[in-house]
């Protein structure tokens, strides 16, 4: 399922679109440096979670470290790699 957001990494909420439809969820992202940013996901103004994304491997991959909406909720670390073009 693809999710798309359009906007700037300046901290303002952007609607998350799935399959071309706008939902109630928003993503706020703030640039930390040229290769990383922090983000927060909310629904109806209530924060659901967030984290930090960092580009690695010359932009071919990225690491995402998430945090839950509360201190008791565990976070995750994931590594994503783009499939090579054939």
C-alpha positions, 0 to 999 in steps of 0.5 A: 500500500503506497502512502504519499505526502506532498509538502516541505520538511518544515514541521507543518502537517501534510495530509497522508494520501493512500491510493489517491484518497486523502485520509484523516492522518497527517505527517509533519516532518522537519529537516535535521540535515541534508540526509535526515529528518524527524517526523510525527504522525497524527490523526485528528490532531492526536499524535500517534507516533514518529521517529527519524529517517536517515538516508544512507548508501548514497541515498539508495537506502534509509534507516528509520527509527520509530518511537511510539506515542507514549514512553511505554510504547516500544519503538522500532528500527528498520532499514529500507533498500530500493530495488535495483533497476533492471 
